[in-house]
Amino acid sequence: MEGMLIWEVNGIDDLVGTCFAQCSTKAKAEKAMQILEENGFEGILEVNQSCLKLDQISIGGKIINL
């Protein structure tokens, strides 16, 4: 699935830089966030769309598809 969007569940505040889940849809990321919140991570997570799609790299501001 070249060019597929990636949705991430990331930590905020003290957990910035920690990715808890990578999902193929926003709905799945929101479900992952719900499960994480039910397991003690309430109020410290957010859902973001990755700046890269699946199978891409960024070098010097240029996107290269793999």
mmCIF file as gemmi writes it, N, C-alpha and C atoms, coordinates in Angstrom:
data_model
loop_
_atom_site.group_PDB
_atom_site.id
_atom_site.type_symbol
_atom_site.label_atom_id
_atom_site.label_alt_id
_atom_site.label_comp_id
_atom_site.label_asym_id
_atom_site.label_entity_id
_atom_site.label_seq_id
_atom_site.pdbx_PDB_ins_code
_atom_site.Cartn_x
_atom_site.Cartn_y
_atom_site.Cartn_z
_atom_site.occupancy
_atom_site.B_iso_or_equiv
_atom_site.pdbx_formal_charge
_atom_site.auth_seq_id
_atom_site.auth_asym_id
_atom_site.pdbx_PDB_model_num
ATOM 1 N N . MET Axp A 1 ? 0.832 -1.185 0 1 0 ? 1 A 1
ATOM 2 C CA . MET Axp A 1 ? 0 0 0 1 0 ? 1 A 1
ATOM 3 C C . MET Axp A 1 ? 0.875 1.246 0 1 0 ? 1 A 1
ATOM 4 N N . GLU Axp A 2 ? 1.488 1.537 -1.074 1 0 ? 2 A 1
ATOM 5 C CA . GLU Axp A 2 ? 2.369 2.692 -1.175 1 0 ? 2 A 1
ATOM 6 C C . GLU Axp A 2 ? 1.585 3.977 -0.945 1 0 ? 2 A 1
ATOM 7 N N . GLY Axp A 3 ? 2.15 4.857 -0.171 1 0 ? 3 A 1
ATOM 8 C CA . GLY Axp A 3 ? 1.518 6.134 0.072 1 0 ? 3 A 1
ATOM 9 C C . GLY Axp A 3 ? 0.441 6.114 1.136 1 0 ? 3 A 1
ATOM 10 N N . MET Axp A 4 ? 0.341 5.042 1.898 1 0 ? 4 A 1
ATOM 11 C CA . MET Axp A 4 ? -0.677 4.921 2.929 1 0 ? 4 A 1
ATOM 12 C C . MET Axp A 4 ? -0.36 5.856 4.098 1 0 ? 4 A 1
ATOM 13 N N . LEU Axp A 5 ? -1.381 6.568 4.567 1 0 ? 5 A 1
ATOM 14 C CA . LEU Axp A 5 ? -1.209 7.449 5.715 1 0 ? 5 A 1
ATOM 15 C C . LEU Axp A 5 ? -0.973 6.635 6.977 1 0 ? 5 A 1
ATOM 16 N N . ILE Axp A 6 ? -0.222 7.194 7.882 1 0 ? 6 A 1
ATOM 17 C CA . ILE Axp A 6 ? 0.049 6.562 9.17 1 0 ? 6 A 1
ATOM 18 C C . ILE Axp A 6 ? -0.471 7.497 10.258 1 0 ? 6 A 1
ATOM 19 N N . TRP Axp A 7 ? -1.241 6.958 11.165 1 0 ? 7 A 1
ATOM 20 C CA . TRP Axp A 7 ? -1.745 7.699 12.312 1 0 ? 7 A 1
ATOM 21 C C . TRP Axp A 7 ? -1.036 7.185 13.555 1 0 ? 7 A 1
ATOM 22 N N . GLU Axp A 8 ? -0.606 8.101 14.401 1 0 ? 8 A 1
ATOM 23 C CA . GLU Axp A 8 ? 0.166 7.728 15.585 1 0 ? 8 A 1
ATOM 24 C C . GLU Axp A 8 ? -0.533 8.188 16.865 1 0 ? 8 A 1
ATOM 25 N N . VAL Axp A 9 ? -0.344 7.406 17.911 1 0 ? 9 A 1
ATOM 26 C CA . VAL Axp A 9 ? -0.742 7.816 19.255 1 0 ? 9 A 1
ATOM 27 C C . VAL Axp A 9 ? 0.563 8.159 19.966 1 0 ? 9 A 1
ATOM 28 N N . ASN Axp A 10 ? 0.737 9.447 20.249 1 0 ? 10 A 1
ATOM 29 C CA . ASN Axp A 10 ? 1.981 9.939 20.832 1 0 ? 10 A 1
ATOM 30 C C . ASN Axp A 10 ? 1.757 10.51 22.221 1 0 ? 10 A 1
ATOM 31 N N . GLY Axp A 11 ? 2.806 10.429 23.026 1 0 ? 11 A 1
ATOM 32 C CA . GLY Axp A 11 ? 2.76 11.013 24.35 1 0 ? 11 A 1
ATOM 33 C C . GLY Axp A 11 ? 2.963 12.509 24.29 1 0 ? 11 A 1
ATOM 34 N N . ILE Axp A 12 ? 2.436 13.204 25.294 1 0 ? 12 A 1
ATOM 35 C CA . ILE Axp A 12 ? 2.646 14.643 25.434 1 0 ? 12 A 1
ATOM 36 C C . ILE Axp A 12 ? 3.342 14.893 26.769 1 0 ? 12 A 1
ATOM 37 N N . ASP Axp A 13 ? 3.677 16.135 27.015 1 0 ? 13 A 1
ATOM 38 C CA . ASP Axp A 13 ? 4.348 16.554 28.252 1 0 ? 13 A 1
ATOM 39 C C . ASP Axp A 13 ? 5.626 15.738 28.471 1 0 ? 13 A 1
ATOM 40 N N . ASP Axp A 14 ? 5.722 15.006 29.574 1 0 ? 14 A 1
ATOM 41 C CA . ASP Axp A 14 ? 6.928 14.221 29.88 1 0 ? 14 A 1
ATOM 42 C C . ASP Axp A 14 ? 7.141 13.056 28.913 1 0 ? 14 A 1
ATOM 43 N N . LEU Axp A 15 ? 6.12 12.698 28.153 1 0 ? 15 A 1
ATOM 44 C CA . LEU Axp A 15 ? 6.218 11.557 27.238 1 0 ? 15 A 1
ATOM 45 C C . LEU Axp A 15 ? 6.408 11.985 25.776 1 0 ? 15 A 1
ATOM 46 N N . VAL Axp A 16 ? 6.721 13.255 25.546 1 0 ? 16 A 1
ATOM 47 C CA . VAL Axp A 16 ? 6.97 13.725 24.172 1 0 ? 16 A 1
ATOM 48 C C . VAL Axp A 16 ? 8.092 12.887 23.572 1 0 ? 16 A 1
ATOM 49 N N . GLY Axp A 17 ? 7.883 12.445 22.34 1 0 ? 17 A 1
ATOM 50 C CA . GLY Axp A 17 ? 8.876 11.609 21.672 1 0 ? 17 A 1
ATOM 51 C C . GLY Axp A 17 ? 8.584 10.12 21.799 1 0 ? 17 A 1
ATOM 52 N N . THR Axp A 18 ? 7.564 9.779 22.582 1 0 ? 18 A 1
ATOM 53 C CA . THR Axp A 18 ? 7.182 8.384 22.741 1 0 ? 18 A 1
ATOM 54 C C . THR Axp A 18 ? 5.964 8.094 21.88 1 0 ? 18 A 1
ATOM 55 N N . CYS Axp A 19 ? 6.089 7.134 20.99 1 0 ? 19 A 1
ATOM 56 C CA . CYS Axp A 19 ? 4.982 6.7 20.139 1 0 ? 19 A 1
ATOM 57 C C . CYS Axp A 19 ? 4.446 5.386 20.703 1 0 ? 19 A 1
ATOM 58 N N . PHE Axp A 20 ? 3.17 5.369 21.067 1 0 ? 20 A 1
ATOM 59 C CA . PHE Axp A 20 ? 2.557 4.192 21.656 1 0 ? 20 A 1
ATOM 60 C C . PHE Axp A 20 ? 1.884 3.295 20.632 1 0 ? 20 A 1
ATOM 61 N N . ALA Axp A 21 ? 1.476 3.861 19.492 1 0 ? 21 A 1
ATOM 62 C CA . ALA Axp A 21 ? 0.799 3.061 18.469 1 0 ? 21 A 1
ATOM 63 C C . ALA Axp A 21 ? 0.941 3.737 17.112 1 0 ? 21 A 1
ATOM 64 N N . GLN Axp A 22 ? 1.03 2.928 16.062 1 0 ? 22 A 1
ATOM 65 C CA . GLN Axp A 22 ? 1.002 3.399 14.687 1 0 ? 22 A 1
ATOM 66 C C . GLN Axp A 22 ? -0.099 2.622 13.989 1 0 ? 22 A 1
ATOM 67 N N . CYS Axp A 23 ? -1.03 3.35 13.382 1 0 ? 23 A 1
ATOM 68 C CA . CYS Axp A 23 ? -2.237 2.732 12.841 1 0 ? 23 A 1
ATOM 69 C C . CYS Axp A 23 ? -2.494 3.174 11.407 1 0 ? 23 A 1
ATOM 70 N N . SER Axp A 24 ? -3.292 2.371 10.707 1 0 ? 24 A 1
ATOM 71 C CA . SER Axp A 24 ? -3.593 2.647 9.306 1 0 ? 24 A 1
ATOM 72 C C . SER Axp A 24 ? -4.759 3.61 9.123 1 0 ? 24 A 1
ATOM 73 N N . THR Axp A 25 ? -5.552 3.838 10.173 1 0 ? 25 A 1
ATOM 74 C CA . THR Axp A 25 ? -6.661 4.781 10.083 1 0 ? 25 A 1
ATOM 75 C C . THR Axp A 25 ? -6.728 5.607 11.366 1 0 ? 25 A 1
ATOM 76 N N . LYS Axp A 26 ? -7.348 6.77 11.253 1 0 ? 26 A 1
ATOM 77 C CA . LYS Axp A 26 ? -7.529 7.624 12.421 1 0 ? 26 A 1
ATOM 78 C C . LYS Axp A 26 ? -8.428 6.928 13.444 1 0 ? 26 A 1
ATOM 79 N N . ALA Axp A 27 ? -9.451 6.222 12.959 1 0 ? 27 A 1
ATOM 80 C CA . ALA Axp A 27 ? -10.364 5.521 13.864 1 0 ? 27 A 1
ATOM 81 C C . ALA Axp A 27 ? -9.627 4.467 14.694 1 0 ? 27 A 1
ATOM 82 N N . LYS Axp A 28 ? -8.715 3.749 14.071 1 0 ? 28 A 1
ATOM 83 C CA . LYS Axp A 28 ? -7.943 2.74 14.812 1 0 ? 28 A 1
ATOM 84 C C . LYS Axp A 28 ? -7.014 3.407 15.825 1 0 ? 28 A 1
ATOM 85 N N . ALA Axp A 29 ? -6.43 4.537 15.462 1 0 ? 29 A 1
ATOM 86 C CA . ALA Axp A 29 ? -5.568 5.275 16.393 1 0 ? 29 A 1
ATOM 87 C C . ALA Axp A 29 ? -6.378 5.777 17.587 1 0 ? 29 A 1
ATOM 88 N N . GLU Axp A 30 ? -7.587 6.251 17.327 1 0 ? 30 A 1
ATOM 89 C CA . GLU Axp A 30 ? -8.449 6.7 18.415 1 0 ? 30 A 1
ATOM 90 C C . GLU Axp A 30 ? -8.845 5.535 19.318 1 0 ? 30 A 1
ATOM 91 N N . LYS Axp A 31 ? -9.069 4.366 18.745 1 0 ? 31 A 1
ATOM 92 C CA . LYS Axp A 31 ? -9.368 3.168 19.539 1 0 ? 31 A 1
ATOM 93 C C . LYS Axp A 31 ? -8.151 2.78 20.385 1 0 ? 31 A 1
ATOM 94 N N . ALA Axp A 32 ? -6.967 2.832 19.78 1 0 ? 32 A 1
ATOM 95 C CA . ALA Axp A 32 ? -5.733 2.535 20.528 1 0 ? 32 A 1
ATOM 96 C C . ALA Axp A 32 ? -5.567 3.512 21.684 1 0 ? 32 A 1
ATOM 97 N N . MET Axp A 33 ? -5.839 4.789 21.424 1 0 ? 33 A 1
ATOM 98 C CA . MET Axp A 33 ? -5.72 5.801 22.47 1 0 ? 33 A 1
ATOM 99 C C . MET Axp A 33 ? -6.718 5.519 23.596 1 0 ? 33 A 1
ATOM 100 N N . GLN Axp A 34 ? -7.93 5.12 23.242 1 0 ? 34 A 1
ATOM 101 C CA . GLN Axp A 34 ? -8.942 4.782 24.25 1 0 ? 34 A 1
ATOM 102 C C . GLN Axp A 34 ? -8.463 3.629 25.139 1 0 ? 34 A 1
ATOM 103 N N . ILE Axp A 35 ? -7.919 2.594 24.521 1 0 ? 35 A 1
ATOM 104 C CA . ILE Axp A 35 ? -7.418 1.446 25.28 1 0 ? 35 A 1
ATOM 105 C C . ILE Axp A 35 ? -6.267 1.86 26.188 1 0 ? 35 A 1
ATOM 106 N N . LEU Axp A 36 ? -5.361 2.676 25.661 1 0 ? 36 A 1
ATOM 107 C CA . LEU Axp A 36 ? -4.24 3.157 26.471 1 0 ? 36 A 1
ATOM 108 C C . LEU Axp A 36 ? -4.738 3.992 27.649 1 0 ? 36 A 1
ATOM 109 N N . GLU Axp A 37 ? -5.709 4.868 27.396 1 0 ? 37 A 1
ATOM 110 C CA . GLU Axp A 37 ? -6.247 5.696 28.479 1 0 ? 37 A 1
ATOM 111 C C . GLU Axp A 37 ? -6.919 4.849 29.551 1 0 ? 37 A 1
ATOM 112 N N . GLU Axp A 38 ? -7.578 3.784 29.141 1 0 ? 38 A 1
ATOM 113 C CA . GLU Axp A 38 ? -8.22 2.881 30.105 1 0 ? 38 A 1
ATOM 114 C C . GLU Axp A 38 ? -7.188 2.111 30.927 1 0 ? 38 A 1
ATOM 115 N N . ASN Axp A 39 ? -5.936 2.147 30.484 1 0 ? 39 A 1
ATOM 116 C CA . ASN Axp A 39 ? -4.866 1.423 31.169 1 0 ? 39 A 1
ATOM 117 C C . ASN Axp A 39 ? -3.834 2.36 31.779 1 0 ? 39 A 1
ATOM 118 N N . GLY Axp A 40 ? -4.286 3.544 32.203 1 0 ? 40 A 1
ATOM 119 C CA . GLY Axp A 40 ? -3.437 4.422 32.996 1 0 ? 40 A 1
ATOM 120 C C . GLY Axp A 40 ? -2.763 5.562 32.265 1 0 ? 40 A 1
ATOM 121 N N . PHE Axp A 41 ? -3.046 5.761 30.997 1 0 ? 41 A 1
ATOM 122 C CA . PHE Axp A 41 ? -2.398 6.822 30.242 1 0 ? 41 A 1
ATOM 123 C C . PHE Axp A 41 ? -3.335 7.988 29.928 1 0 ? 41 A 1
ATOM 124 N N . GLU Axp A 42 ? -4.351 8.198 30.742 1 0 ? 42 A 1
ATOM 125 C CA . GLU Axp A 42 ? -5.352 9.231 30.502 1 0 ? 42 A 1
ATOM 126 C C . GLU Axp A 42 ? -4.744 10.633 30.598 1 0 ? 42 A 1
ATOM 127 N N . GLY Axp A 43 ? -5.07 11.467 29.617 1 0 ? 43 A 1
ATOM 128 C CA . GLY Axp A 43 ? -4.658 12.864 29.637 1 0 ? 43 A 1
ATOM 129 C C . GLY Axp A 43 ? -3.233 13.136 29.188 1 0 ? 43 A 1
ATOM 130 N N . ILE Axp A 44 ? -2.514 12.124 28.733 1 0 ? 44 A 1
ATOM 131 C CA . ILE Axp A 44 ? -1.121 12.341 28.332 1 0 ? 44 A 1
ATOM 132 C C . ILE Axp A 44 ? -0.833 11.834 26.922 1 0 ? 44 A 1
ATOM 133 N N . LEU Axp A 45 ? -1.906 11.67 26.117 1 0 ? 45 A 1
ATOM 134 C CA . LEU Axp A 45 ? -1.75 11.151 24.761 1 0 ? 45 A 1
ATOM 135 C C . LEU Axp A 45 ? -2.465 12.041 23.754 1 0 ? 45 A 1
ATOM 136 N N . GLU Axp A 46 ? -2.025 11.969 22.509 1 0 ? 46 A 1
ATOM 137 C CA . GLU Axp A 46 ? -2.729 12.634 21.421 1 0 ? 46 A 1
ATOM 138 C C . GLU Axp A 46 ? -2.564 11.82 20.147 1 0 ? 46 A 1
ATOM 139 N N . VAL Axp A 47 ? -3.532 11.951 19.242 1 0 ? 47 A 1
ATOM 140 C CA . VAL Axp A 47 ? -3.491 11.288 17.945 1 0 ? 47 A 1
ATOM 141 C C . VAL Axp A 47 ? -3 12.293 16.916 1 0 ? 47 A 1
ATOM 142 N N . ASN Axp A 48 ? -1.992 11.898 16.153 1 0 ? 48 A 1
ATOM 143 C CA . ASN Axp A 48 ? -1.432 12.75 15.107 1 0 ? 48 A 1
ATOM 144 C C . ASN Axp A 48 ? -1.269 11.953 13.823 1 0 ? 48 A 1
ATOM 145 N N . GLN Axp A 49 ? -1.368 12.657 12.719 1 0 ? 49 A 1
ATOM 146 C CA . GLN Axp A 49 ? -1.033 12.046 11.431 1 0 ? 49 A 1
ATOM 147 C C . GLN Axp A 49 ? 0.471 12.198 11.24 1 0 ? 49 A 1
ATOM 148 N N . SER Axp A 50 ? 1.13 11.13 10.846 1 0 ? 50 A 1
ATOM 149 C CA . SER Axp A 50 ? 2.571 11.17 10.615 1 0 ? 50 A 1
ATOM 150 C C . SER Axp A 50 ? 2.887 12.14 9.481 1 0 ? 50 A 1
ATOM 151 N N . CYS Axp A 51 ? 4.049 12.766 9.558 1 0 ? 51 A 1
ATOM 152 C CA . CYS Axp A 51 ? 4.466 13.671 8.487 1 0 ? 51 A 1
ATOM 153 C C . CYS Axp A 51 ? 4.93 12.894 7.255 1 0 ? 51 A 1
ATOM 154 N N . LEU Axp A 52 ? 5.14 11.589 7.399 1 0 ? 52 A 1
ATOM 155 C CA . LEU Axp A 52 ? 5.513 10.72 6.282 1 0 ? 52 A 1
ATOM 156 C C . LEU Axp A 52 ? 4.455 9.649 6.089 1 0 ? 52 A 1
ATOM 157 N N . LYS Axp A 53 ? 4.324 9.19 4.868 1 0 ? 53 A 1
ATOM 158 C CA . LYS Axp A 53 ? 3.446 8.059 4.585 1 0 ? 53 A 1
ATOM 159 C C . LYS Axp A 53 ? 4.263 6.779 4.699 1 0 ? 53 A 1
ATOM 160 N N . LEU Axp A 54 ? 3.592 5.646 4.653 1 0 ? 54 A 1
ATOM 161 C CA . LEU Axp A 54 ? 4.26 4.354 4.726 1 0 ? 54 A 1
ATOM 162 C C . LEU Axp A 54 ? 5.254 4.221 3.58 1 0 ? 54 A 1
ATOM 163 N N . ASP Axp A 55 ? 6.428 3.694 3.856 1 0 ? 55 A 1
ATOM 164 C CA . ASP Axp A 55 ? 7.478 3.445 2.86 1 0 ? 55 A 1
ATOM 165 C C . ASP Axp A 55 ? 8.021 4.722 2.231 1 0 ? 55 A 1
ATOM 166 N N . GLN Axp A 56 ? 8.228 5.746 3.041 1 0 ? 56 A 1
ATOM 167 C CA . GLN Axp A 56 ? 8.844 6.986 2.582 1 0 ? 56 A 1
ATOM 168 C C . GLN Axp A 56 ? 9.966 7.374 3.537 1 0 ? 56 A 1
ATOM 169 N N . ILE Axp A 57 ? 10.927 8.103 2.999 1 0 ? 57 A 1
ATOM 170 C CA . ILE Axp A 57 ? 11.955 8.721 3.83 1 0 ? 57 A 1
ATOM 171 C C . ILE Axp A 57 ? 12.063 10.183 3.424 1 0 ? 57 A 1
ATOM 172 N N . SER Axp A 58 ? 12.586 10.979 4.323 1 0 ? 58 A 1
ATOM 173 C CA . SER Axp A 58 ? 12.792 12.397 4.06 1 0 ? 58 A 1
ATOM 174 C C . SER Axp A 58 ? 14.269 12.708 4.232 1 0 ? 58 A 1
ATOM 175 N N . ILE Axp A 59 ? 14.864 13.259 3.182 1 0 ? 59 A 1
ATOM 176 C CA . ILE Axp A 59 ? 16.271 13.65 3.238 1 0 ? 59 A 1
ATOM 177 C C . ILE Axp A 59 ? 16.372 15.085 2.726 1 0 ? 59 A 1
ATOM 178 N N . GLY Axp A 60 ? 16.839 15.977 3.569 1 0 ? 60 A 1
ATOM 179 C CA . GLY Axp A 60 ? 17 17.366 3.17 1 0 ? 60 A 1
ATOM 180 C C . GLY Axp A 60 ? 15.72 18.009 2.662 1 0 ? 60 A 1
ATOM 181 N N . GLY Axp A 61 ? 14.595 17.623 3.25 1 0 ? 61 A 1
ATOM 182 C CA . GLY Axp A 61 ? 13.311 18.19 2.852 1 0 ? 61 A 1
ATOM 183 C C . GLY Axp A 61 ? 12.689 17.549 1.622 1 0 ? 61 A 1
ATOM 184 N N . LYS Axp A 62 ? 13.383 16.575 1.032 1 0 ? 62 A 1
ATOM 185 C CA . LYS Axp A 62 ? 12.864 15.872 -0.151 1 0 ? 62 A 1
ATOM 186 C C . LYS Axp A 62 ? 12.304 14.513 0.278 1 0 ? 62 A 1
ATOM 187 N N . ILE Axp A 63 ? 11.092 14.201 -0.19 1 0 ? 63 A 1
ATOM 188 C CA . ILE Axp A 63 ? 10.455 12.917 0.107 1 0 ? 63 A 1
ATOM 189 C C . ILE Axp A 63 ? 10.842 11.907 -0.958 1 0 ? 63 A 1
ATOM 190 N N . ILE Axp A 64 ? 11.305 10.749 -0.509 1 0 ? 64 A 1
ATOM 191 C CA . ILE Axp A 64 ? 11.68 9.658 -1.418 1 0 ? 64 A 1
ATOM 192 C C . ILE Axp A 64 ? 10.822 8.448 -1.091 1 0 ? 64 A 1
ATOM 193 N N . ASN Axp A 65 ? 10.105 7.947 -2.096 1 0 ? 65 A 1
ATOM 194 C CA . ASN Axp A 65 ? 9.314 6.729 -1.935 1 0 ? 65 A 1
ATOM 195 C C . ASN Axp A 65 ? 10.209 5.514 -2.085 1 0 ? 65 A 1
ATOM 196 N N . LEU Axp A 66 ? 10.038 4.565 -1.2 1 0 ? 66 A 1
ATOM 197 C CA . LEU Axp A 66 ? 10.829 3.34 -1.251 1 0 ? 66 A 1
ATOM 198 C C . LEU Axp A 66 ? 10.155 2.277 -2.088 1 0 ? 66 A 1
